[in-house]
Amino acid sequence: MVVSYHPMENTERGANVLVNGIYEKKELAVSRQKVLCGGDITPTFSNNNSVVGANGRISWIKQIHLGDFTVDIKCPDMR
């Protein structure tokens, strides 16, 4: 699952975290991340799997299993 937000959008209400897609293969999720982030991504160095894009958008990939689940999308997975 690809998740993202832009830290400069909706600053009065807090982060507007969005689910941007669910993919079966990591390669497809990374490709979607790059599109969302303006084509270039760099690790955030926050001891998790979040990245920041050339356009300032922050994104991460959540590992999920098909079927019923409960997940905190606002928290990136640890590295």
N, CA, C, O and CB atoms as a CASP TS submission, in Angstrom:
PFRMAT TS
TARGET T0000
AUTHOR 0000-0000-0000
METHOD Language model
MODEL 1
PARENT N/A
ATOM      1  N   MET     1       0.853  -1.162   0.000  1.00  0.00           N
ATOM      2  CA  MET     1       0.000   0.000   0.000  1.00  0.00           C
ATOM      3  C   MET     1       0.907   1.235   0.000  1.00  0.00           C
ATOM      4  O   MET     1       1.791   1.360   0.848  1.00  0.00           O
ATOM      5  CB  MET     1      -0.975  -0.008   1.228  1.00  0.00           C
ATOM      6  N   VAL     2       0.687   2.132  -0.940  1.00  0.00           N
ATOM      7  CA  VAL     2       1.451   3.372  -1.005  1.00  0.00           C
ATOM      8  C   VAL     2       0.651   4.459  -0.287  1.00  0.00           C
ATOM      9  O   VAL     2      -0.536   4.654  -0.552  1.00  0.00           O
ATOM     10  CB  VAL     2       1.756   3.778  -2.493  1.00  0.00           C
ATOM     11  N   VAL     3       1.317   5.156   0.619  1.00  0.00           N
ATOM     12  CA  VAL     3       0.710   6.201   1.428  1.00  0.00           C
ATOM     13  C   VAL     3       1.553   7.465   1.267  1.00  0.00           C
ATOM     14  O   VAL     3       2.775   7.383   1.141  1.00  0.00           O
ATOM     15  CB  VAL     3       0.603   5.771   2.934  1.00  0.00           C
ATOM     16  N   SER     4       0.898   8.648   1.271  1.00  0.00           N
ATOM     17  CA  SER     4       1.675   9.875   1.164  1.00  0.00           C
ATOM     18  C   SER     4       0.938  11.069   1.747  1.00  0.00           C
ATOM     19  O   SER     4      -0.269  11.032   1.990  1.00  0.00           O
ATOM     20  CB  SER     4       2.025  10.144  -0.280  1.00  0.00           C
ATOM     21  N   TYR     5       1.704  12.127   1.961  1.00  0.00           N
ATOM     22  CA  TYR     5       1.140  13.432   2.327  1.00  0.00           C
ATOM     23  C   TYR     5       2.150  14.507   1.940  1.00  0.00           C
ATOM     24  O   TYR     5       3.330  14.222   1.739  1.00  0.00           O
ATOM     25  CB  TYR     5       0.798  13.504   3.864  1.00  0.00           C
ATOM     26  N   HIS     6       1.676  15.734   1.839  1.00  0.00           N
ATOM     27  CA  HIS     6       2.568  16.868   1.585  1.00  0.00           C
ATOM     28  C   HIS     6       2.547  17.742   2.830  1.00  0.00           C
ATOM     29  O   HIS     6       1.483  18.223   3.220  1.00  0.00           O
ATOM     30  CB  HIS     6       2.134  17.684   0.297  1.00  0.00           C
ATOM     31  N   PRO     7       3.694  17.960   3.464  1.00  0.00           N
ATOM     32  CA  PRO     7       3.716  18.684   4.732  1.00  0.00           C
ATOM     33  C   PRO     7       3.243  20.131   4.640  1.00  0.00           C
ATOM     34  O   PRO     7       2.918  20.723   5.669  1.00  0.00           O
ATOM     35  CB  PRO     7       5.093  18.662   5.283  1.00  0.00           C
ATOM     36  N   MET     8       3.193  20.716   3.460  1.00  0.00           N
ATOM     37  CA  MET     8       2.757  22.101   3.322  1.00  0.00           C
ATOM     38  C   MET     8       1.273  22.230   2.982  1.00  0.00           C
ATOM     39  O   MET     8       0.757  23.344   2.900  1.00  0.00           O
ATOM     40  CB  MET     8       3.577  22.785   2.262  1.00  0.00           C
ATOM     41  N   GLU     9       0.582  21.113   2.783  1.00  0.00           N
ATOM     42  CA  GLU     9      -0.854  21.143   2.512  1.00  0.00           C
ATOM     43  C   GLU     9      -1.628  20.975   3.811  1.00  0.00           C
ATOM     44  O   GLU     9      -1.242  20.169   4.659  1.00  0.00           O
ATOM     45  CB  GLU     9      -1.247  20.042   1.500  1.00  0.00           C
ATOM     46  N   ASN    10      -2.711  21.720   3.980  1.00  0.00           N
ATOM     47  CA  ASN    10      -3.603  21.586   5.129  1.00  0.00           C
ATOM     48  C   ASN    10      -2.880  21.682   6.465  1.00  0.00           C
ATOM     49  O   ASN    10      -3.153  20.899   7.375  1.00  0.00           O
ATOM     50  CB  ASN    10      -4.332  20.278   5.052  1.00  0.00           C
ATOM     51  N   THR    11      -1.962  22.633   6.591  1.00  0.00           N
ATOM     52  CA  THR    11      -1.177  22.740   7.819  1.00  0.00           C
ATOM     53  C   THR    11      -2.027  23.115   9.024  1.00  0.00           C
ATOM     54  O   THR    11      -1.629  22.845  10.157  1.00  0.00           O
ATOM     55  CB  THR    11      -0.077  23.758   7.640  1.00  0.00           C
ATOM     56  N   GLU    12      -3.179  23.725   8.813  1.00  0.00           N
ATOM     57  CA  GLU    12      -4.039  24.099   9.932  1.00  0.00           C
ATOM     58  C   GLU    12      -4.733  22.886  10.548  1.00  0.00           C
ATOM     59  O   GLU    12      -5.016  22.883  11.746  1.00  0.00           O
ATOM     60  CB  GLU    12      -5.078  25.112   9.475  1.00  0.00           C
ATOM     61  N   ARG    13      -5.013  21.853   9.746  1.00  0.00           N
ATOM     62  CA  ARG    13      -5.716  20.654  10.224  1.00  0.00           C
ATOM     63  C   ARG    13      -4.777  19.502  10.524  1.00  0.00           C
ATOM     64  O   ARG    13      -5.230  18.467  11.015  1.00  0.00           O
ATOM     65  CB  ARG    13      -6.736  20.211   9.205  1.00  0.00           C
ATOM     66  N   GLY    14      -3.525  19.633  10.257  1.00  0.00           N
ATOM     67  CA  GLY    14      -2.602  18.511  10.387  1.00  0.00           C
ATOM     68  C   GLY    14      -2.433  17.812   9.052  1.00  0.00           C
ATOM     69  O   GLY    14      -3.006  18.228   8.045  1.00  0.00           O
ATOM     70  N   ALA    15      -1.660  16.770   9.050  1.00  0.00           N
ATOM     71  CA  ALA    15      -1.354  16.058   7.812  1.00  0.00           C
ATOM     72  C   ALA    15      -2.586  15.389   7.216  1.00  0.00           C
ATOM     73  O   ALA    15      -3.366  14.756   7.927  1.00  0.00           O
ATOM     74  CB  ALA    15      -0.278  15.020   8.062  1.00  0.00           C
ATOM     75  N   ASN    16      -2.751  15.532   5.921  1.00  0.00           N
ATOM     76  CA  ASN    16      -3.816  14.863   5.172  1.00  0.00           C
ATOM     77  C   ASN    16      -3.192  13.634   4.511  1.00  0.00           C
ATOM     78  O   ASN    16      -2.790  13.682   3.349  1.00  0.00           O
ATOM     79  CB  ASN    16      -4.480  15.831   4.099  1.00  0.00           C
ATOM     80  N   VAL    17      -3.115  12.546   5.256  1.00  0.00           N
ATOM     81  CA  VAL    17      -2.456  11.331   4.779  1.00  0.00           C
ATOM     82  C   VAL    17      -3.412  10.563   3.873  1.00  0.00           C
ATOM     83  O   VAL    17      -4.557  10.294   4.238  1.00  0.00           O
ATOM     84  CB  VAL    17      -1.993  10.443   5.969  1.00  0.00           C
ATOM     85  N   LEU    18      -2.920  10.216   2.685  1.00  0.00           N
ATOM     86  CA  LEU    18      -3.732   9.556   1.671  1.00  0.00           C
ATOM     87  C   LEU    18      -3.198   8.171   1.340  1.00  0.00           C
ATOM     88  O   LEU    18      -1.986   7.955   1.333  1.00  0.00           O
ATOM     89  CB  LEU    18      -3.791  10.403   0.413  1.00  0.00           C
ATOM     90  N   VAL    19      -4.092   7.240   1.068  1.00  0.00           N
ATOM     91  CA  VAL    19      -3.709   5.952   0.482  1.00  0.00           C
ATOM     92  C   VAL    19      -3.745   6.170  -1.029  1.00  0.00           C
ATOM     93  O   VAL    19      -4.785   6.515  -1.589  1.00  0.00           O
ATOM     94  CB  VAL    19      -4.681   4.754   0.943  1.00  0.00           C
ATOM     95  N   ASN    20      -2.603   5.967  -1.682  1.00  0.00           N
ATOM     96  CA  ASN    20      -2.481   6.242  -3.103  1.00  0.00           C
ATOM     97  C   ASN    20      -2.521   5.000  -3.982  1.00  0.00           C
ATOM     98  O   ASN    20      -2.427   5.106  -5.205  1.00  0.00           O
ATOM     99  CB  ASN    20      -1.220   6.974  -3.354  1.00  0.00           C
ATOM    100  N   GLY    21      -2.657   3.829  -3.378  1.00  0.00           N
ATOM    101  CA  GLY    21      -2.769   2.607  -4.162  1.00  0.00           C
ATOM    102  C   GLY    21      -2.346   1.390  -3.375  1.00  0.00           C
ATOM    103  O   GLY    21      -1.570   1.478  -2.423  1.00  0.00           O
ATOM    104  N   ILE    22      -2.872   0.251  -3.791  1.00  0.00           N
ATOM    105  CA  ILE    22      -2.509  -1.034  -3.199  1.00  0.00           C
ATOM    106  C   ILE    22      -1.989  -1.912  -4.334  1.00  0.00           C
ATOM    107  O   ILE    22      -2.655  -2.080  -5.355  1.00  0.00           O
ATOM    108  CB  ILE    22      -3.738  -1.710  -2.453  1.00  0.00           C
ATOM    109  N   TYR    23      -0.804  -2.465  -4.149  1.00  0.00           N
ATOM    110  CA  TYR    23      -0.131  -3.216  -5.207  1.00  0.00           C
ATOM    111  C   TYR    23       0.334  -4.564  -4.688  1.00  0.00           C
ATOM    112  O   TYR    23       0.682  -4.700  -3.515  1.00  0.00           O
ATOM    113  CB  TYR    23       1.058  -2.423  -5.763  1.00  0.00           C
ATOM    114  N   GLU    24       0.340  -5.556  -5.559  1.00  0.00           N
ATOM    115  CA  GLU    24       0.800  -6.889  -5.179  1.00  0.00           C
ATOM    116  C   GLU    24       2.316  -7.012  -5.229  1.00  0.00           C
ATOM    117  O   GLU    24       2.891  -7.864  -4.551  1.00  0.00           O
ATOM    118  CB  GLU    24       0.176  -7.928  -6.082  1.00  0.00           C
ATOM    119  N   LYS    25       2.972  -6.167  -6.028  1.00  0.00           N
ATOM    120  CA  LYS    25       4.431  -6.233  -6.173  1.00  0.00           C
ATOM    121  C   LYS    25       5.062  -4.930  -5.713  1.00  0.00           C
ATOM    122  O   LYS    25       4.567  -3.844  -6.012  1.00  0.00           O
ATOM    123  CB  LYS    25       4.827  -6.531  -7.636  1.00  0.00           C
ATOM    124  N   LYS    26       6.170  -5.055  -4.977  1.00  0.00           N
ATOM    125  CA  LYS    26       6.858  -3.876  -4.458  1.00  0.00           C
ATOM    126  C   LYS    26       7.323  -2.957  -5.581  1.00  0.00           C
ATOM    127  O   LYS    26       7.295  -1.736  -5.431  1.00  0.00           O
ATOM    128  CB  LYS    26       8.045  -4.294  -3.605  1.00  0.00           C
ATOM    129  N   GLU    27       7.750  -3.529  -6.701  1.00  0.00           N
ATOM    130  CA  GLU    27       8.229  -2.720  -7.816  1.00  0.00           C
ATOM    131  C   GLU    27       7.148  -1.758  -8.317  1.00  0.00           C
ATOM    132  O   GLU    27       7.443  -0.614  -8.662  1.00  0.00           O
ATOM    133  CB  GLU    27       8.698  -3.622  -8.957  1.00  0.00           C
ATOM    134  N   LEU    28       5.904  -2.222  -8.356  1.00  0.00           N
ATOM    135  CA  LEU    28       4.793  -1.368  -8.785  1.00  0.00           C
ATOM    136  C   LEU    28       4.519  -0.273  -7.751  1.00  0.00           C
ATOM    137  O   LEU    28       4.195   0.857  -8.115  1.00  0.00           O
ATOM    138  CB  LEU    28       3.522  -2.213  -9.016  1.00  0.00           C
ATOM    139  N   ALA    29       4.646  -0.604  -6.475  1.00  0.00           N
ATOM    140  CA  ALA    29       4.448   0.387  -5.416  1.00  0.00           C
ATOM    141  C   ALA    29       5.532   1.468  -5.476  1.00  0.00           C
ATOM    142  O   ALA    29       5.236   2.652  -5.322  1.00  0.00           O
ATOM    143  CB  ALA    29       4.452  -0.296  -4.033  1.00  0.00           C
ATOM    144  N   VAL    30       6.771   1.065  -5.698  1.00  0.00           N
ATOM    145  CA  VAL    30       7.868   2.025  -5.802  1.00  0.00           C
ATOM    146  C   VAL    30       7.675   2.920  -7.026  1.00  0.00           C
ATOM    147  O   VAL    30       7.943   4.120  -6.969  1.00  0.00           O
ATOM    148  CB  VAL    30       9.228   1.292  -5.879  1.00  0.00           C
ATOM    149  N   SER    31       7.217   2.345  -8.118  1.00  0.00           N
ATOM    150  CA  SER    31       6.941   3.126  -9.325  1.00  0.00           C
ATOM    151  C   SER    31       5.879   4.191  -9.048  1.00  0.00           C
ATOM    152  O   SER    31       6.021   5.336  -9.476  1.00  0.00           O
ATOM    153  CB  SER    31       6.485   2.203 -10.474  1.00  0.00           C
ATOM    154  N   ARG    32       4.822   3.817  -8.338  1.00  0.00           N
ATOM    155  CA  ARG    32       3.759   4.771  -7.979  1.00  0.00           C
ATOM    156  C   ARG    32       4.308   5.851  -7.048  1.00  0.00           C
ATOM    157  O   ARG    32       3.960   7.024  -7.185  1.00  0.00           O
ATOM    158  CB  ARG    32       2.568   4.038  -7.304  1.00  0.00           C
ATOM    159  N   GLN    33       5.158   5.463  -6.109  1.00  0.00           N
ATOM    160  CA  GLN    33       5.792   6.429  -5.210  1.00  0.00           C
ATOM    161  C   GLN    33       6.553   7.476  -6.004  1.00  0.00           C
ATOM    162  O   GLN    33       6.445   8.670  -5.726  1.00  0.00           O
ATOM    163  CB  GLN    33       6.737   5.719  -4.228  1.00  0.00           C
ATOM    164  N   LYS    34       7.310   7.042  -6.975  1.00  0.00           N
ATOM    165  CA  LYS    34       8.108   7.974  -7.771  1.00  0.00           C
ATOM    166  C   LYS    34       7.227   8.951  -8.533  1.00  0.00           C
ATOM    167  O   LYS    34       7.564  10.130  -8.643  1.00  0.00           O
ATOM    168  CB  LYS    34       9.000   7.212  -8.745  1.00  0.00           C
ATOM    169  N   VAL    35       6.107   8.481  -9.059  1.00  0.00           N
ATOM    170  CA  VAL    35       5.174   9.377  -9.766  1.00  0.00           C
ATOM    171  C   VAL    35       4.630  10.423  -8.799  1.00  0.00           C
ATOM    172  O   VAL    35       4.616  11.614  -9.109  1.00  0.00           O
ATOM    173  CB  VAL    35       4.003   8.570 -10.405  1.00  0.00           C
ATOM    174  N   LEU    36       4.181   9.974  -7.622  1.00  0.00           N
ATOM    175  CA  LEU    36       3.621  10.888  -6.618  1.00  0.00           C
ATOM    176  C   LEU    36       4.642  11.915  -6.152  1.00  0.00           C
ATOM    177  O   LEU    36       4.300  13.066  -5.880  1.00  0.00           O
ATOM    178  CB  LEU    36       3.104  10.102  -5.422  1.00  0.00           C
ATOM    179  N   CYS    37       5.894  11.491  -6.061  1.00  0.00           N
ATOM    180  CA  CYS    37       6.947  12.325  -5.486  1.00  0.00           C
ATOM    181  C   CYS    37       7.709  13.141  -6.517  1.00  0.00           C
ATOM    182  O   CYS    37       8.764  13.690  -6.198  1.00  0.00           O
ATOM    183  CB  CYS    37       7.908  11.470  -4.733  1.00  0.00           C
ATOM    184  N   GLY    38       7.220  13.234  -7.715  1.00  0.00           N
ATOM    185  CA  GLY    38       7.859  14.075  -8.717  1.00  0.00           C
ATOM    186  C   GLY    38       9.019  13.432  -9.434  1.00  0.00           C
ATOM    187  O   GLY    38       9.860  14.132  -9.998  1.00  0.00           O
ATOM    188  N   GLY    39       9.087  12.099  -9.425  1.00  0.00           N
ATOM    189  CA  GLY    39      10.085  11.384 -10.214  1.00  0.00           C
ATOM    190  C   GLY    39      11.359  11.012  -9.486  1.00  0.00           C
ATOM    191  O   GLY    39      12.115  10.177  -9.982  1.00  0.00           O
ATOM    192  N   ASP    40      11.626  11.593  -8.336  1.00  0.00           N
ATOM    193  CA  ASP    40      12.874  11.326  -7.629  1.00  0.00           C
ATOM    194  C   ASP    40      12.568  11.183  -6.145  1.00  0.00           C
ATOM    195  O   ASP    40      11.859  12.016  -5.579  1.00  0.00           O
ATOM    196  CB  ASP    40      13.921  12.456  -7.878  1.00  0.00           C
ATOM    197  N   ILE    41      13.094  10.133  -5.504  1.00  0.00           N
ATOM    198  CA  ILE    41      12.857   9.928  -4.079  1.00  0.00           C
ATOM    199  C   ILE    41      14.169   9.746  -3.331  1.00  0.00           C
ATOM    200  O   ILE    41      15.138   9.209  -3.868  1.00  0.00           O
ATOM    201  CB  ILE    41      11.952   8.716  -3.856  1.00  0.00           C
ATOM    202  N   THR    42      14.185  10.207  -2.075  1.00  0.00           N
ATOM    203  CA  THR    42      15.348  10.103  -1.200  1.00  0.00           C
ATOM    204  C   THR    42      14.874   9.655   0.176  1.00  0.00           C
ATOM    205  O   THR    42      13.853  10.155   0.649  1.00  0.00           O
ATOM    206  CB  THR    42      16.120  11.461  -1.114  1.00  0.00           C
ATOM    207  N   PRO    43      15.573   8.731   0.843  1.00  0.00           N
ATOM    208  CA  PRO    43      15.165   8.325   2.191  1.00  0.00           C
ATOM    209  C   PRO    43      15.127   9.531   3.133  1.00  0.00           C
ATOM    210  O   PRO    43      15.917  10.464   2.985  1.00  0.00           O
ATOM    211  CB  PRO    43      16.124   7.247   2.744  1.00  0.00           C
ATOM    212  N   THR    44      14.205   9.508   4.104  1.00  0.00           N
ATOM    213  CA  THR    44      14.090  10.619   5.057  1.00  0.00           C
ATOM    214  C   THR    44      15.047  10.487   6.231  1.00  0.00           C
ATOM    215  O   THR    44      15.179  11.427   7.015  1.00  0.00           O
ATOM    216  CB  THR    44      12.674  10.711   5.574  1.00  0.00           C
ATOM    217  N   PHE    45      15.714   9.360   6.375  1.00  0.00           N
ATOM    218  CA  PHE    45      16.652   9.105   7.473  1.00  0.00           C
ATOM    219  C   PHE    45      15.956   9.179   8.830  1.00  0.00           C
ATOM    220  O   PHE    45      16.536   9.656   9.805  1.00  0.00           O
ATOM    221  CB  PHE    45      17.810  10.107   7.425  1.00  0.00           C
ATOM    222  N   SER    46      14.714   8.705   8.888  1.00  0.00           N
ATOM    223  CA  SER    46      13.942   8.702  10.129  1.00  0.00           C
ATOM    224  C   SER    46      13.847   7.307  10.737  1.00  0.00           C
ATOM    225  O   SER    46      12.954   7.055  11.545  1.00  0.00           O
ATOM    226  CB  SER    46      12.547   9.249   9.877  1.00  0.00           C
ATOM    227  N   ASN    47      14.741   6.402  10.372  1.00  0.00           N
ATOM    228  CA  ASN    47      14.741   5.017  10.854  1.00  0.00           C
ATOM    229  C   ASN    47      13.449   4.279  10.483  1.00  0.00           C
ATOM    230  O   ASN    47      13.006   3.378  11.195  1.00  0.00           O
ATOM    231  CB  ASN    47      14.932   4.991  12.372  1.00  0.00           C
ATOM    232  N   ASN    48      12.862   4.676   9.364  1.00  0.00           N
ATOM    233  CA  ASN    48      11.692   3.979   8.833  1.00  0.00           C
ATOM    234  C   ASN    48      11.805   3.966   7.312  1.00  0.00           C
ATOM    235  O   ASN    48      12.822   4.393   6.766  1.00  0.00           O
ATOM    236  CB  ASN    48      10.353   4.663   9.299  1.00  0.00           C
ATOM    237  N   ASN    49      10.783   3.486   6.627  1.00  0.00           N
ATOM    238  CA  ASN    49      10.877   3.347   5.179  1.00  0.00           C
ATOM    239  C   ASN    49      10.282   4.532   4.421  1.00  0.00           C
ATOM    240  O   ASN    49       9.929   4.394   3.250  1.00  0.00           O
ATOM    241  CB  ASN    49      10.192   2.084   4.750  1.00  0.00           C
ATOM    242  N   SER    50      10.164   5.691   5.066  1.00  0.00           N
ATOM    243  CA  SER    50       9.616   6.859   4.379  1.00  0.00           C
ATOM    244  C   SER    50      10.662   7.493   3.468  1.00  0.00           C
ATOM    245  O   SER    50      11.866   7.428   3.717  1.00  0.00           O
ATOM    246  CB  SER    50       9.104   7.889   5.395  1.00  0.00           C
ATOM    247  N   VAL    51      10.150   8.110   2.401  1.00  0.00           N
ATOM    248  CA  VAL    51      10.995   8.817   1.437  1.00  0.00           C
ATOM    249  C   VAL    51      10.391  10.200   1.197  1.00  0.00           C
ATOM    250  O   VAL    51       9.201  10.419   1.421  1.00  0.00           O
ATOM    251  CB  VAL    51      11.124   8.014   0.089  1.00  0.00           C
ATOM    252  N   VAL    52      11.227  11.120   0.742  1.00  0.00           N
ATOM    253  CA  VAL    52      10.746  12.449   0.361  1.00  0.00           C
ATOM    254  C   VAL    52      11.052  12.635  -1.116  1.00  0.00           C
ATOM    255  O   VAL    52      12.112  12.236  -1.598  1.00  0.00           O
ATOM    256  CB  VAL    52      11.410  13.585   1.231  1.00  0.00           C
ATOM    257  N   GLY    53      10.112  13.246  -1.829  1.00  0.00           N
ATOM    258  CA  GLY    53      10.267  13.431  -3.260  1.00  0.00           C
ATOM    259  C   GLY    53      10.797  14.797  -3.627  1.00  0.00           C
ATOM    260  O   GLY    53      10.895  15.691  -2.787  1.00  0.00           O
ATOM    261  N   ALA    54      11.136  14.946  -4.893  1.00  0.00           N
ATOM    262  CA  ALA    54      11.620  16.213  -5.423  1.00  0.00           C
ATOM    263  C   ALA    54      10.584  17.323  -5.245  1.00  0.00           C
ATOM    264  O   ALA    54      10.942  18.498  -5.174  1.00  0.00           O
ATOM    265  CB  ALA    54      11.980  16.063  -6.897  1.00  0.00           C
ATOM    266  N   ASN    55       9.305  16.955  -5.173  1.00  0.00           N
ATOM    267  CA  ASN    55       8.229  17.930  -5.007  1.00  0.00           C
ATOM    268  C   ASN    55       7.858  18.166  -3.535  1.00  0.00           C
ATOM    269  O   ASN    55       6.903  18.891  -3.257  1.00  0.00           O
ATOM    270  CB  ASN    55       7.004  17.470  -5.770  1.00  0.00           C
ATOM    271  N   GLY    56       8.599  17.566  -2.588  1.00  0.00           N
ATOM    272  CA  GLY    56       8.356  17.756  -1.169  1.00  0.00           C
ATOM    273  C   GLY    56       7.377  16.773  -0.545  1.00  0.00           C
ATOM    274  O   GLY    56       7.210  16.759   0.675  1.00  0.00           O
ATOM    275  N   ARG    57       6.726  15.947  -1.369  1.00  0.00           N
ATOM    276  CA  ARG    57       5.772  14.963  -0.846  1.00  0.00           C
ATOM    277  C   ARG    57       6.527  13.859  -0.109  1.00  0.00           C
ATOM    278  O   ARG    57       7.579  13.409  -0.563  1.00  0.00           O
ATOM    279  CB  ARG    57       4.909  14.362  -1.995  1.00  0.00           C
ATOM    280  N   ILE    58       5.990  13.429   1.021  1.00  0.00           N
ATOM    281  CA  ILE    58       6.569  12.340   1.808  1.00  0.00           C
ATOM    282  C   ILE    58       5.696  11.112   1.605  1.00  0.00           C
ATOM    283  O   ILE    58       4.469  11.198   1.645  1.00  0.00           O
ATOM    284  CB  ILE    58       6.677  12.717   3.332  1.00  0.00           C
ATOM    285  N   SER    59       6.336   9.966   1.386  1.00  0.00           N
ATOM    286  CA  SER    59       5.601   8.744   1.071  1.00  0.00           C
ATOM    287  C   SER    59       6.258   7.551   1.736  1.00  0.00           C
ATOM    288  O   SER    59       7.448   7.574   2.051  1.00  0.00           O
ATOM    289  CB  SER    59       5.521   8.531  -0.448  1.00  0.00           C
ATOM    290  N   TRP    60       5.471   6.511   1.945  1.00  0.00           N
ATOM    291  CA  TRP    60       5.998   5.233   2.424  1.00  0.00           C
ATOM    292  C   TRP    60       5.124   4.108   1.916  1.00  0.00           C
ATOM    293  O   TRP    60       3.989   4.322   1.488  1.00  0.00           O
ATOM    294  CB  TRP    60       6.079   5.203   3.967  1.00  0.00           C
ATOM    295  N   ILE    61       5.671   2.909   1.970  1.00  0.00           N
ATOM    296  CA  ILE    61       4.962   1.707   1.536  1.00  0.00           C
ATOM    297  C   ILE    61       4.657   0.881   2.783  1.00  0.00           C
ATOM    298  O   ILE    61       5.565   0.503   3.524  1.00  0.00           O
ATOM    299  CB  ILE    61       5.806   0.879   0.487  1.00  0.00           C
ATOM    300  N   LYS    62       3.372   0.603   3.009  1.00  0.00           N
ATOM    301  CA  LYS    62       2.948  -0.230   4.129  1.00  0.00           C
ATOM    302  C   LYS    62       2.798  -1.666   3.633  1.00  0.00           C
ATOM    303  O   LYS    62       2.133  -1.916   2.628  1.00  0.00           O
ATOM    304  CB  LYS    62       1.609   0.294   4.752  1.00  0.00           C
ATOM    305  N   GLN    63       3.416  -2.600   4.339  1.00  0.00           N
ATOM    306  CA  GLN    63       3.238  -4.021   4.045  1.00  0.00           C
ATOM    307  C   GLN    63       1.891  -4.446   4.620  1.00  0.00           C
ATOM    308  O   GLN    63       1.656  -4.288   5.818  1.00  0.00           O
ATOM    309  CB  GLN    63       4.414  -4.888   4.640  1.00  0.00           C
ATOM    310  N   ILE    64       1.017  -4.973   3.799  1.00  0.00           N
ATOM    311  CA  ILE    64      -0.278  -5.458   4.270  1.00  0.00           C
ATOM    312  C   ILE    64      -0.549  -6.818   3.652  1.00  0.00           C
ATOM    313  O   ILE    64       0.093  -7.205   2.675  1.00  0.00           O
ATOM    314  CB  ILE    64      -1.416  -4.457   3.922  1.00  0.00           C
ATOM    315  N   HIS    65      -1.489  -7.529   4.217  1.00  0.00           N
ATOM    316  CA  HIS    65      -1.915  -8.819   3.683  1.00  0.00           C
ATOM    317  C   HIS    65      -3.334  -8.673   3.158  1.00  0.00           C
ATOM    318  O   HIS    65      -4.126  -7.905   3.704  1.00  0.00           O
ATOM    319  CB  HIS    65      -1.830  -9.942   4.767  1.00  0.00           C
ATOM    320  N   LEU    66      -3.654  -9.403   2.104  1.00  0.00           N
ATOM    321  CA  LEU    66      -5.004  -9.356   1.567  1.00  0.00           C
ATOM    322  C   LEU    66      -5.996  -9.892   2.582  1.00  0.00           C
ATOM    323  O   LEU    66      -5.667 -10.757   3.393  1.00  0.00           O
ATOM    324  CB  LEU    66      -5.094 -10.149   0.265  1.00  0.00           C
ATOM    325  N   GLY    67      -7.188  -9.379   2.531  1.00  0.00           N
ATOM    326  CA  GLY    67      -8.223  -9.786   3.479  1.00  0.00           C
ATOM    327  C   GLY    67      -8.481  -8.678   4.480  1.00  0.00           C
ATOM    328  O   GLY    67      -8.110  -7.525   4.260  1.00  0.00           O
ATOM    329  N   ASP    68      -9.110  -9.034   5.567  1.00  0.00           N
ATOM    330  CA  ASP    68      -9.423  -8.058   6.600  1.00  0.00           C
ATOM    331  C   ASP    68      -8.147  -7.636   7.317  1.00  0.00           C
ATOM    332  O   ASP    68      -7.289  -8.467   7.613  1.00  0.00           O
ATOM    333  CB  ASP    68     -10.445  -8.630   7.601  1.00  0.00           C
ATOM    334  N   PHE    69      -8.028  -6.352   7.594  1.00  0.00           N
ATOM    335  CA  PHE    69      -6.891  -5.868   8.372  1.00  0.00           C
ATOM    336  C   PHE    69      -7.214  -4.520   8.989  1.00  0.00           C
ATOM    337  O   PHE    69      -8.118  -3.811   8.546  1.00  0.00           O
ATOM    338  CB  PHE    69      -5.633  -5.766   7.495  1.00  0.00           C
ATOM    339  N   THR    70      -6.457  -4.184  10.021  1.00  0.00           N
ATOM    340  CA  THR    70      -6.499  -2.867  10.638  1.00  0.00           C
ATOM    341  C   THR    70      -5.064  -2.373  10.652  1.00  0.00           C
ATOM    342  O   THR    70      -4.173  -3.056  11.155  1.00  0.00           O
ATOM    343  CB  THR    70      -7.132  -2.903  12.094  1.00  0.00           C
ATOM    344  N   VAL    71      -4.836  -1.185  10.099  1.00  0.00           N
ATOM    345  CA  VAL    71      -3.469  -0.669   9.992  1.00  0.00           C
ATOM    346  C   VAL    71      -3.473   0.829  10.231  1.00  0.00           C
ATOM    347  O   VAL    71      -4.394   1.529   9.811  1.00  0.00           O
ATOM    348  CB  VAL    71      -2.855  -0.996   8.606  1.00  0.00           C
ATOM    349  N   ASP    72      -2.445   1.318  10.905  1.00  0.00           N
ATOM    350  CA  ASP    72      -2.251   2.752  11.106  1.00  0.00           C
ATOM    351  C   ASP    72      -1.484   3.276   9.905  1.00  0.00           C
ATOM    352  O   ASP    72      -0.265   3.120   9.830  1.00  0.00           O
ATOM    353  CB  ASP    72      -1.491   3.058  12.451  1.00  0.00           C
ATOM    354  N   ILE    73      -2.189   3.898   8.961  1.00  0.00           N
ATOM    355  CA  ILE    73      -1.516   4.361   7.746  1.00  0.00           C
ATOM    356  C   ILE    73      -0.628   5.554   7.999  1.00  0.00           C
ATOM    357  O   ILE    73       0.223   5.861   7.165  1.00  0.00           O
ATOM    358  CB  ILE    73      -2.527   4.707   6.690  1.00  0.00           C
ATOM    359  N   LYS    74      -0.790   6.242   9.119  1.00  0.00           N
ATOM    360  CA  LYS    74       0.004   7.440   9.402  1.00  0.00           C
ATOM    361  C   LYS    74       1.377   7.111   9.971  1.00  0.00           C
ATOM    362  O   LYS    74       2.160   8.020  10.248  1.00  0.00           O
ATOM    363  CB  LYS    74      -0.737   8.334  10.366  1.00  0.00           C
ATOM    364  N   CYS    75       1.679   5.847  10.147  1.00  0.00           N
ATOM    365  CA  CYS    75       2.948   5.427  10.728  1.00  0.00           C
ATOM    366  C   CYS    75       3.717   4.570   9.725  1.00  0.00           C
ATOM    367  O   CYS    75       3.286   3.458   9.417  1.00  0.00           O
ATOM    368  CB  CYS    75       2.717   4.650  12.046  1.00  0.00           C
ATOM    369  N   PRO    76       4.860   5.065   9.203  1.00  0.00           N
ATOM    370  CA  PRO    76       5.646   4.243   8.275  1.00  0.00           C
ATOM    371  C   PRO    76       6.186   2.986   8.956  1.00  0.00           C
ATOM    372  O   PRO    76       6.333   2.953  10.178  1.00  0.00           O
ATOM    373  CB  PRO    76       6.806   5.059   7.697  1.00  0.00           C
ATOM    374  N   ASP    77       6.478   1.960   8.167  1.00  0.00           N
ATOM    375  CA  ASP    77       7.086   0.732   8.674  1.00  0.00           C
ATOM    376  C   ASP    77       8.548   1.007   9.012  1.00  0.00           C
ATOM    377  O   ASP    77       9.199   1.824   8.360  1.00  0.00           O
ATOM    378  CB  ASP    77       6.965  -0.425   7.636  1.00  0.00           C
ATOM    379  N   MET    78       9.059   0.323  10.030  1.00  0.00           N
ATOM    380  CA  MET    78      10.464   0.438  10.376  1.00  0.00           C
ATOM    381  C   MET    78      11.308  -0.215   9.293  1.00  0.00           C
ATOM    382  O   MET    78      10.845  -1.115   8.592  1.00  0.00           O
ATOM    383  CB  MET    78      10.747  -0.200  11.748  1.00  0.00           C
ATOM    384  N   ARG    79      12.540   0.238   9.161  1.00  0.00           N
ATOM    385  CA  ARG    79      13.451  -0.334   8.152  1.00  0.00           C
ATOM    386  C   ARG    79      13.849  -1.724   8.540  1.00  0.00           C
ATOM    387  O   ARG    79      14.610  -2.372   7.820  1.00  0.00           O
ATOM    388  CB  ARG    79      14.701   0.531   7.974  1.00  0.00           C
TER
END
